[in-house]
Amino acid sequence: MKYEGMEKAVFLKRPNRFIAHVRLKGQQEGFTVCHVQNTGRCRELLVPGAEVWVQKAGNPARKTAYDLICVKKGDRLINMDSQAPNQAAEEWLKKGNLFPKGALIRREVSFGSSRFDFYAQAGERRAFLEVKGVTLEEEGLAKFPDAPTERGARHVEELIRCREEGYEAWLLFIVQMKGIRKVTPNDATDPVFGAALRKAAAAGVEIRAVDCLVTPEEMTADQYLPVIL
């Protein structure tokens, strides 16, 4: 996926989950308020002085003129746009990953009372797939989630039900950065999600992780990473 209208800035502070104060390149004083495209904690990413990249919003009537998209952590550029993983996953799937090239790939498909990110169909294969974007990194290890997520655990339980009904069920971690060795559930933060993930794997839910090539203007799903449960 690609971005237009990107500008470099310096992160100053995050008054709440939805907005950040940044100083744009060339801005001598004061700050610019931008929308944070990720409502997770991101405490290890959004630290005062961090280099960030923001996107100019296309709607001049918006309260915030920019969206915060990327942040640099050390030498690693991390995309923290929560909408990016699904788009990157769709592009990746349509290239013939997980399912044959040309397979039917649909977004936001209901199953019972649930709604999954993707439904895929190829020949006799019928599958539901849920995507989780990962931005938390510790010494080359990617962890999910970065904050407790009842919704995430519920999605995993619902994937088990898909398997019980005869469908393939997949959970795909899109790691929004490069330089990662492996992916693991963040049991210290959310043991319920970790337990649900292990239960799902035992029930036949396929769990995969893919890293991403990230620039300020683009994020592309790239290579498989090992998932350690």
N, C-alpha and C positions, 0 to 999 in steps of 0.2 A: 504494500500500500504506500501511497505517496502523499506528501504534504506540500502545500504551496504557501507563500507568504510567511516563511519562517524568519525569525529574528533572534539574535543572541541576546542574553540578558544575565543579570546576576540575581540570585534569589536572596531576599531579605528576611521575610517572615511569612508565616501562614496563620492568619488570625482565626480561621476555622477550616473545616474540611473542604469547603467549596471554593475558597479564594486564596490567592497568594499575592504578596507585594514583591515586585521585582523592579530592578533598575535596568532599563533598556540600554543597549550600546549607544553611547553618545549622550545619554541623559545625565546631566551634571548633578542634579539634586532632586529630592522628592522621590516618588515611586509611582509605578503603574500597577493598577489592580488587574489581575488576570484570573480567569476561571481555571481551577485545577481539575484536570480530566481524570482524576483518580481519587476516590473518597477513602481509600485505605490510609493507614497511618503514615507510611513512607518516611518515618522519622530518620532513618539512616540515609535517606536520599536528600530530603529537603532541609539542608543545614545552611545557616547563614553564610553567604559568600560562594555558594555552589554555582557553577556555570549551568545555565538552563537555556532551553530554546523554546520560544513561544510562537504561536501561530496567530496571525492577524485574522480576526473573525470577519466573515463575509457580511454579517448583518449589522449595519451601522446603528440600529436601534437597540442593540444589546447593552446591558448595563456594564459588562466587561468587554473590552475591545480585543482581548487576547485569550488564547487557551495555552496552558502550560503543557508541553508535549514531552520533552526530553530533559534529562539531567545527567551531568557528568559526575561519576563517583570514582575518584582516583583517575585511572586511565581508561575506565570503562564507561561507555555511553549507554544509558538505559532509557528506553522508551517507557513512559509511565501513563500513556493514554489508555484508559480502560476500554475504549471502543476499538483499539487497534487489533487485539488478539483475534477477535472473530473475523475481521476482514482479512488479516494475514492467513488465518486458518482456511478460509474459503478459497483464497488464491492457491494455497498449498494443496488442498484437497483436489481442486480442479486440474492440477498438473498430473494427477494419477497417483497420489500418495494415499495409502490405506485402502483406496478403492480404485478400480480400473479407470483409466482416462475415459471421459465421456459418460461416466456414471451420473445419474440424477443426484444433484446436490441441492437441497432446499434448506433455507434458514427459518428458524423460529417455527417449529412444527410441534403440535400438541400430541401428547400421548396420555389418554385418560384425563386427569386433572393437571397434568404436568405439561411444561413447554420446554423443549430442548433446543440448543443452539442450532443443531443440524439434523437433518434426516437424509440418509444416503440409500440409493437403490441401484443395484447392478445385477442383472440376471435374477438369480434366486435369492440374492443377498438383500436383506432389509436391516438397516442399522440406524440407531440413534446415537448422537455424539454430543458431548458437552465439553466446552472449552473453558479453561481457567488460565488467565494471564498471570505471570509470575514476575515480580519486580524485586523481591527480597533476595539478597545475595550476601553470604557470609563466607569469606575465604574460598571462593570458587564453588561454593555449594548453594544451589537455589532452593528456597523453601516456600511452601504454600500452606496456609495463608499467612499474611503479615498481621492479621487481626482475626479474632474469633468470627466464624461465619456459619450461622445456623443454616442459611440458604445453601451454602456449599455442601454441607453434610446432607441436606435434604436431596439435593440433586444426585449425589452419589447413591443414596438409598433408592431413588427412583430409577436409576440405571439398572440396579439389581432387579427391579420389577420388570423392566424391559427384557432382560435375559430370561426371566421366568416365563414370559409370554412368547418366547421363541425368537426374539430379535437379537441381533448383535448389539452390543452396548460398548461405547468407547468413552474414555475420558482423556482429553488431550491437554496437556500443559504447554502453553506457548510461553517460553521463557524470553522475555523482552530485552535480551542482551546477548553478547558473545562472551567466551572465556569461561564457561561453566563446565564443571566436571561431572556433576550429577544433580538429580532433583530428588527431594525427599519431603514428606509431610512435616509441617512445623508442629510437632507434638507438644513442644513447650508452650506454644501459644494457643493451640486448639487441638487437644487430644481427642475430642469427639470426631473431628474431621479425619484425623489420622486413623482412628479405629474404623470409621465408615469406609475409608479407602481400602484398608486391608480386607475388610469383609467383602467389599465389592470384587477385589482381585480374586478372592477365594471362590466367589460365585460365578466367575467367568467374565467379568467386565474387563475389557482390554484397556490398559493404562499405558499411555505413551507420553513422551516429552520431546519437544523440538526447540532448539535455540533459534535466534534471529540475527540476521545482519541488520545493524541499526546505524543510520546516519540521521542528522537532523531532518532530512527531507524524505526519509523512506524507512520502512521496516519490512523485512522479507523473511518468512519462516525458512529455515535452512537445514540443519542437521539433527538427527536423533540424539537424544541424551539418555543415559541410563536412569531409570527410576528405582530408587532404593526404598523399599517399604519397611 
